């Protein structure tokens, strides 16, 4: 297929681009900067410079192009968010940016559309010990900063899965880790003994970026229209245990513990690292996409990040 990849320089794209090439696909890469365009061209991707938030400029930049599919991986995140405001630009991309990209897909003649969703669309809270399936309520509307994030995730999925005349799939990725910027940052902090771990700690569900990419390639061919898939590894993890193993993989000492109440000054970080307990069921993705993670847990996946960092 010929694919328009939005967010062609996003975290997952470093793993996704080579896998799409290996599967025989050709790509148009959407980016906002000339320097990124040069990197894409060097990677065998035809770059198009445009801002997804500007509908007219986006359609003009893509005029004359065609594509069989669109993959929406665009975010505005450049680091692990610490405050709610760090997510606001990504919220807008999930709402208005998705709307603009769907218009572009129609103009390109694309018949398939994959969108990046997020496991915390089920809610930044304690979900108990059960593993959540895709049938659980997602993006429940509410007020306040968390409501804003949830509304954007719900809007993204509703727009894409409800779009007429297009084969649409939503991928609810777990928390990315592996040879990527946020994992490298945490490893470097651990080496400098500047990676404190709250006690008690959250339980989250991860996915290695290589596995997130392979699920995306599988969904392009085998995802059922109108469906969402949990894309996570086989085992949720308590974040204190994860950060201990991350530090060990980086050759750093065990991170020091801090009382969780110290994170109250950063409400988003407190919710992410302390309050949330979430476990997801990935059997639907395994069954319908014919996919399984190469790295079943963080224990197998973290050494790849440590090797890349070295």
N, C-alpha and C positions, 0 to 999 in steps of 0.2 A: 504494500500500500504506500501511497504518498501521504505523509502525516504532517499536519501543522502542530508543532509542540510549543505551547505557551508556557513560559517559565523554563526556557531551554537551558538556562544556566543555574536553575534552582538546585537545592541539595540533592534530590533524587536523580537529577538529570545526568550527573557524572557517571552513575551506574546505568541509567536508562538508555542513553545514547548508544553506547557500544552494543547493548543487547538488541536494540531496534535494528541497528546496522547488521548484526549477525543474523537476524531473522529475515533479512532481505528487504527491509523497508527503507524508503528514502524520506528525508525530512526537510521541512521548512522550520527554522527556529526563530521564535518571536523573542526579541530582546529590546531593551530600552536604550542601550548604549553602543557606541561605535566600537569600543574596546572589546566588549562581549561579542559583538558581531564578528570581529576578527578571529576570536577564539573558536567560535562556532564554525566559521569557514575552514579553519585549520583542521577541525574535527570532521569535515566532510558534510557539514550541514549548511543549507542555503539560508543565510540570515535575512530577517526582515526587521527593521528597526521601527518600533511603534509602541505606544503606551496603551495598554488594554483599557485604561480608564477614560480614554478619549475615543468615543465610538467613531466619529467621523474620520479622525486621523488613522485609526486602525483599519477601517474599511478602505480608505484611500491607499494605505501602504500595501494592502493585500490585493488591490485591484489587478486583474490579469493573472492571478495565481489560481490554482485549483488544488484540491486535496480530497482524499478518500476518507480521512478521519482527522479528528482534532483531539489532542490530549491536553487537558488543562492541568498544569502543575505549577501555576503561578502563585507565588506568595510574596509578601514584602518583608519577610523575616530574614535578618542577617545574623541573628544570634538567638540563643534561648531567651524567650521573653521573661522579664522580671516584673513588669508592671502591666496593667490592663492596656494602657495607652500604646504599648509596643505591638499590640494585636490590631489596633484600629485600622491601619492601612490594609492589612490582610483581610479584615472583615469587609472592607469596601470592595476589595478584589473579588471576594466570594459572592458579593451581591451585584454591584454594578458591572464589575469586570466580567463576571460570568454571563450577564445579560448581553454585553457587547460581543463577547466571544461566540455566543450562540448565533448572533446576527452574522458574524463573519463566517461561521460554519455554513450557514445557508447560502451565502454568496459564493463560497468556495465549492459548493456542491458536495460537501462531506455528508456521508451517510452514517458515520459512527462518531460518537463523542464519549470520551472518558474524562471524568473529573476527579480531582484530588479532594477527598473528604478526610475526616479526622476522627479517631476513636473517642475523643473527649466530647464529641457531639452527643454522646449519651449522658453527659453531665459531669461536671467537676464535683463529685461527691462520693460518698461511700455507697457502693452498690451491693455490698454483701459478698458472700462467697461464691455465688452462682456465676457461671460463664455466660455472658450476654450474647444472644444471637441477633441477627439482623432484624428479627421481628420485634425487638424491644423498641419502645418509643425513642425517637431520635430528634434532637434539636427542639426539645420542648420549650415553648416560648415563656419568657419571664421578663422581669425588670432588672435594672442595674447592669453593671459591666458584664457579668456572666451572661445575662440575657442577651446583651448585644452580640457576644460571640456565638451563642447558640442560634440566634436568629439568622446570623450570616451563614452558618453551616446548614441550617434548614433551608434557607433561600437557595443556596448553591445546589443542593440536591433536588429540591422541588423544581427549580427551573430546568435542570438538565434532564431529570427522569420524566418530567412532564412535557418535554418538548415534542411537538408533533413532527412526524416524518423523519425521525432520526433514531438510530439504534444507540441508546444511551445507557451508561453504566457508571456507578459511583463506587469509588474505592476508599474504604474507611481505614486508612493507614494507622498503625500504631505509632509510637514515638520512635522517630528515626534514630539509629545509631550506626556506627561502623566507621569506615574511612571518610569522615565528613567533618565539617567545621566545628559543630558543637561538641562532638566527642573529642576531637583534638584539643579544644579549649579546656574541657574538663580534665583531660589527661595532663595537660601542662599545668593547670591549677593544682592538681594532686601532687605533681612533682615539686611544686613550690610550697606545698603544705598550706594551700589556700583554698581547699575544697572541703568546707565543713559539711557534715551530714546531720540533718535534724533527727531528733529522737522524741516521739515516734515518727516513723516515715510512711509515706504513701506506698500503695501497691499499684503499679502501672503495667501496661503491656507494650512491648517493644516490637520493632521489626528492623532487621538489618537492611540497609539501603539496597544491597544486591538482591535481596529477596523481595523488597517492595517493587523493584524494577522488573523482576521476572514475573511477578503477579500481574503487573501492568501489561506486559507483552502478552501474557496468557489471556487476559481479559479482552484485549483487542480482538482476538480471534474467537474466544469461547464464552465471553461474558454474555449473560442473557439480558435482552433489552429490558430496561426499566428496573433493573435489580441493583442492590447495593451489596458489597462484600466486605467483611472484616478481614483486613490484611495484616495479620500479626503472627508472631512466632508461636511456638507450642507451649510456652510457659510464662505466665505473668511473674513479676518479680517485685519484691520489696525494695524500695529505692536505696535503703541503707546497705542491703546486700549487694545490689548492683554497683554502687559507687565503691564499695570495698574491692570488688573484683576488677572494676575499671582501674582503680589505683594500682592494684597488683600487676595488671597487664602492662601498665605504663612504667613499672619498676619503681613505684612510689610507695611510701609507707601507708598504713591504714589511716584513712582520714579521721580527724578528730570529730567527736560528737558534740552537738550543741542542743540545748533545749528548743523544742519546736516553737515555743511562744516567741522566740526572738525573730521569727519570720513574719510576725503579725504586721510589721512595718511595711511589708511588701505583700499585700493580700493575694495577688495572683500567684506569686511564688509559694506562699503558704498553702494555697489550695492545691497547687500542682504537686508539691513535694511532701505535704503532710496530710491533708484532709481527704484526698481522693483515693479510693480503693476500687479498682476496676479490673475485671478479668473478661476477656472476650473469647468467643467460640469461633475458630477458623475453619470448621468442617465444611461449611458451604463453599468457601473458596477452593478447598482441596477437592471437593466432590465435583463441582461444576466447572472449575477452571483447569482441572488436572494439574494443580500447583501444589507444591510443598516447599517449605523453607529449607534452603541449603544449610542454614544455621538455625537449628531447632530452638536454641536458647542463647542467651547472652554469653554463656560460658564458651561456646564454640565460636561466637562471632567477634568478641572483643579482641582476640589476638590479631585479627586482620587489621583492626584499627591501629593497634600498637605497632605492627610491622610497617604500615603505611606512614605512621608518624615518624618512625626512625628513618 
